[in-house]
């Protein structure tokens, strides 16, 4: 019985460990999907496989009938000078626009209104180590450029998005590691049909190869 117990424990421990990891990963993935649907308030999303979208697509989208706003997002990495600096944190860089109308990040403190250069927003996870609303923090952008910013908001819907939000023009712009947009969030004007707006924007694919519009 002692030999049996020794063998059983040696097998049970790694099985339990792997099982816990599988459950955690599945739970996190499920929560990310849920948060993604809760987070998006846009009428449509524009994207392009491969290299992404040229930033000149933004003014072109804004000129389309029924479009009330368009904000571009660029995935990037931010390295706080304290806290998680050694590994960096995933982030999204946003172009100017009415973020609260297109993106529901579930802000728990502070505000994203008027978000722009000199600002940074953190997830609740990152805020535990890297700063709180009103605090001035120093971070380094993807290319190593120093960025001193004020924490203007803390948000909770970070899964599948990122633990930080910065303006695309942070530290003068062009420091995100990529000059192309991964997504453009589109708002529909009052009374405009989301399907109609999507149709007008989709016509831009002739000028921007690979452009795809989804609900």
C-alpha positions in Angstrom: 0.0 0.0 0.0 2.9 2.4 0.7 4.5 1.7 -2.6 1.1 2.2 -4.3 0.5 5.5 -2.5 4.0 6.7 -3.5 3.3 6.0 -7.2 -0.3 7.4 -7.1 0.8 10.7 -5.5 3.6 11.1 -8.1 1.0 10.7 -10.9 -1.8 12.6 -9.3 0.1 15.8 -8.6 1.1 16.6 -12.2 -2.3 15.5 -13.5 -4.0 17.9 -11.0 -1.5 20.7 -11.9 -2.1 20.3 -15.7 -5.9 20.1 -15.1 -5.8 23.4 -13.1 -3.8 25.1 -15.9 -6.3 23.8 -18.5 -9.3 25.1 -16.5 -7.6 28.5 -15.9 -6.8 28.9 -19.6 -10.3 27.9 -20.7 -11.9 30.3 -18.1 -9.7 33.2 -19.2 -10.4 32.6 -22.9 -14.1 32.5 -22.2 -13.9 35.7 -20.1 -12.0 37.4 -22.9 -14.7 36.5 -25.5 -17.4 37.9 -23.1 -15.4 41.1 -22.4 -14.8 41.6 -26.2 -18.5 41.7 -26.9 -19.2 43.9 -23.9 -16.3 46.3 -24.8 -17.3 47.2 -28.4 -19.9 49.9 -28.8 -18.9 50.7 -32.5 -21.4 50.2 -35.3 -18.7 48.5 -37.4 -15.1 47.5 -37.3 -12.6 47.9 -40.2 -9.6 45.7 -40.4 -7.2 44.3 -42.9 -5.2 41.0 -42.8 -1.5 41.1 -42.9 0.2 44.5 -42.6 -2.9 46.4 -41.5 -4.4 49.7 -42.7 -2.6 52.8 -43.8 -3.5 55.7 -41.4 -4.8 57.7 -44.4 -7.9 55.4 -44.3 -9.2 57.4 -41.2 -10.1 60.6 -43.0 -11.5 58.6 -45.9 -13.8 56.6 -43.5 -14.9 59.8 -41.7 -16.1 61.2 -45.0 -18.4 58.3 -45.8 -22.2 58.9 -45.4 -23.6 58.0 -42.0 -20.2 57.8 -40.2 -20.2 59.9 -37.0 -16.7 59.0 -35.8 -13.7 56.8 -36.5 -10.9 55.8 -34.2 -7.9 53.7 -35.1 -6.2 51.2 -32.8 -2.6 50.0 -32.9 -1.5 47.0 -30.7 1.8 47.9 -29.0 3.8 47.4 -25.8 4.5 49.7 -23.0 7.3 49.4 -20.5 6.6 51.2 -17.2 9.7 52.4 -15.4 8.5 50.6 -12.3 6.3 47.6 -11.7 6.2 45.3 -14.8 8.9 47.1 -16.6 11.1 44.1 -17.2 8.5 42.3 -19.4 6.4 45.2 -20.5 2.6 45.2 -20.7 0.4 44.7 -23.8 -1.3 48.0 -24.8 -3.4 49.6 -27.5 -2.7 53.0 -29.0 -5.7 55.0 -30.1 -6.0 57.9 -32.6 -7.9 61.0 -31.6 -11.7 60.6 -31.3 -14.6 59.9 -29.0 -13.3 56.8 -27.3 -16.2 56.4 -24.8 -18.7 56.3 -27.6 -16.9 53.5 -29.4 -15.2 51.5 -26.7 -16.8 50.5 -23.4 -13.7 49.7 -21.3 -15.8 49.8 -18.0 -13.8 52.7 -16.5 -13.8 52.2 -12.7 -12.1 55.5 -11.9 -11.1 58.6 -13.9 -12.3 59.3 -17.4 -11.3 58.8 -21.1 -13.0 62.0 -22.2 -10.4 64.2 -23.9 -7.9 61.4 -23.9 -4.7 62.5 -25.7 -1.0 63.1 -25.6 0.3 63.1 -22.1 -2.3 60.6 -20.9 -2.3 56.9 -20.2 -5.1 54.6 -19.0 -4.3 51.3 -17.1 -6.2 48.1 -16.5 -7.1 47.3 -12.9 -4.4 44.6 -13.0 -1.7 47.1 -14.1 -2.9 49.8 -11.8 -2.1 47.6 -8.8 1.6 48.0 -9.5 2.1 50.8 -12.0 0.0 53.7 -10.8 -3.4 55.2 -10.0 -5.6 57.9 -11.4 -4.0 61.3 -11.2 -0.5 59.9 -10.7 2.3 60.9 -13.2 4.3 57.8 -14.4 7.2 57.3 -16.7 7.0 54.6 -19.3 9.0 53.6 -22.4 7.2 53.0 -25.7 7.9 50.2 -28.2 11.0 51.8 -29.6 12.4 52.8 -26.3 11.2 56.4 -26.3 10.6 57.8 -22.8 7.0 58.8 -22.2 5.9 60.7 -19.1 2.2 60.6 -18.7 -0.7 61.1 -16.3 -2.9 58.2 -15.4 -6.4 59.5 -16.4 -8.4 56.3 -16.1 -8.5 52.7 -14.8 -10.6 50.2 -16.6 -11.7 46.6 -16.0 -12.4 45.1 -19.4 -8.8 44.4 -20.4 -8.9 40.7 -21.4 -8.3 40.3 -25.1 -7.5 44.1 -25.3 -4.5 45.1 -23.3 -3.4 46.4 -19.9 -2.7 49.9 -21.0 -4.2 52.5 -23.4 -2.1 55.3 -24.8 -2.6 57.9 -27.5 -1.1 57.1 -30.9 0.6 60.5 -30.8 2.4 59.7 -27.5 5.8 61.4 -27.2 5.2 63.0 -30.6 4.0 59.9 -32.4 5.7 57.2 -34.5 7.0 55.3 -31.5 4.6 52.3 -31.5 6.6 49.8 -33.4 4.2 49.9 -36.4 2.8 52.8 -38.5 -0.3 50.9 -39.6 -3.7 50.5 -38.0 -4.9 47.1 -36.9 -8.5 48.2 -36.5 -10.7 51.2 -37.0 -13.8 51.5 -34.8 -16.7 53.3 -36.6 -19.6 55.1 -35.1 -22.9 55.6 -36.9 -24.7 58.9 -37.0 -28.2 59.0 -35.4 -30.7 57.5 -37.8 -28.0 55.9 -40.0 -28.3 52.2 -40.7 -25.2 50.3 -39.5 -25.5 48.0 -42.6 -25.6 51.1 -44.8 -22.6 52.6 -43.1 -20.7 49.3 -43.5 -21.6 49.2 -47.2 -20.2 52.7 -47.8 -17.0 52.0 -45.9 -16.6 48.7 -47.7 -16.4 50.5 -51.0 -13.0 51.9 -49.9 -11.5 48.5 -50.5 -10.8 49.6 -54.0 -8.3 52.1 -52.6 -7.2 50.1 -49.6 -6.6 46.5 -50.6 -7.6 43.9 -48.0 -10.0 46.3 -46.2 -12.7 44.3 -44.4 -15.8 45.6 -42.6 -17.5 43.6 -39.9 -20.4 44.2 -37.5 
